[in-house]
Amino acid sequence: MTTITRFAPSPTGYLHIGSARTALFNWLFAKHTGGTFLLRIEDTDKERSTEDATRAIIDGMKWLGLTHDGEIVMQSQQASRHAQVAHELVAKGKAYHCYCSPAELEAMREQARLAGKPIRSPWRDQSAANAPAGINPTIRIKAPLTGEVVIDDAVQGTVRVAAEQLDDFIILRSDGSPTYMHAVVVDDHDMGITHVIRGDDHLNNAFRQWIIYDALDWDVPVFAHIPLIHGADGAKLSKRHGALGVEEYRDMGYLPEAIRNYLMRLGWSHGDDEIISTEQAIEWFDIKDVNKGASRMDFDKLANLNGHYIREADDARLVELVTSLLATTSSRQRPKADEGSNSTGIDAIDSSVATLHRNDELLLRAIPSLKQRAKTILELAESARFYFEHLPPQDDKAIGQLNDGLALMQGFIPLLESATDWTHDPLFALAKDYAEQSGVKIGALMAPIRVAITGSTASPSMFEVMEILGKDESMKRLKSVL
């Protein structure tokens, strides 16, 4: 039997990170078994479903690399099929029309609550010939009255519930629209779904959906209810724990392969392996190996993992990501000479130094060293900014280093001006000789040069930076300080 899984989100908002993991597990299991992964948009809630949310879900899955097979199924377009099946159940005696008025329904609910029993409509055993005029009936399933419903869950194990705890729930509303419980069963059957992999908050739904499968004599798919993702405090993941939508993680500078790797490790593992490629995940993943317990979101681990994938990423790809980000973010506000108390040394910096034009070739040379420290594309773009913009000193420490080393740097600039080989090793040799002659360590010389050129006290090797920027730009920045 060919494995067919599905991801079936409701388009009422962004692609939640927990939903993204559900999609990932479905995708991985389908790929692992050589099966098919389908996408269904459950848009029957017309008041809350939006086209923007649908697009966000599709775009989020595309960004994560979770490509679905076949056409997208829109649940709302299957409404006539859902109604047809509901009426077939009535004809088979497995469901019935309920003509209770709203007031009667409210009284039924209250009685059921007080008795601690499920709702049983009086119309379960009455003929529709006795129906009152002017009321459009709902259709309710006939839940079993005795025995129990047993689900052999691939993750949770065998779970069961007594039939007497299950109500005659509505499968078709009085306006002819299907309920979620009914539409899901019909759609999963018609799509040939063999494995329903979803969050364990749907476990209770499985018992009710089993009743519909049984009433229709349809094969019940394998259920696999995976534990939810919690925040670091152990509570269910919510907005207060940080970013929730996949697009937020993308905009914060995370790579899709890092998100995939991190999410698959939330609830599933392969020994002690932390770094797992997509190819390895497809080979190793099995839904039966998913843990029963909830996993906790750890943003530090995610950042470290993302840093690994940035270091492994193709440089040209990183250049594209960084330049795209730099093009959409505004330049930092430069301080004016009369702002604040730190108005010595740096006052001579020309705050109107023109921003360098984006130069992919320059950044391509810089990326190998820049990416060694970055944990997100945002950090990588920020660390690369000085290549495109002459930044003033970024903090008091930088200002102090620049002021303290101005005189030393001033004596070194003529030597740089006369340099004919503007590459790493000759520049290093020139700086080393000058530092020795001046009776200082080379670091004392390079500290003010670093601030003058980059605006920061930390950067890749300054000789590498100067080589990449080139002599003209490097000298321009140094002279603007003096």
Protein Blocks (a to p, Z undefined) as FASTA:
>chain_A
ZZdddddddffbccdfklmmmmmmmmmmmmmnopacdddddfkbmmlpcfklmmmmmmmm
mmnopacehjdddfklmmmmmmmmmmmmmmnopaccdfbdfklmmmmmmmmmmnopacdd
fklmccfklpcehiacdddddddfehjdddddfklopadddfklpccddfbdfkopacfk
lmmmmmmmmnopabdcddfklmmmmmmmmmmmmmnopacdddddddddddfkopacdfkn
ocfbfklmmmnopafklmmmmmmmnopaehjbfbdcfklmmmmpcfklpcfbdcdddfkl
mmmmmmmmmmmpcfklmmmmmmmmmmmpccdddddfkgcjblghklmpcfkbccddddfk
lmmmmmmmmmmmpcbfklmmmmmmmmmoccddfbfklmmmmmmmmmmmmmmmmmmmmpcb
dcfklmmmmmmmmmmmnopafklmmmmmmmmmnopabdcdfklmmmmnommlmmmmmmmm
ZZ
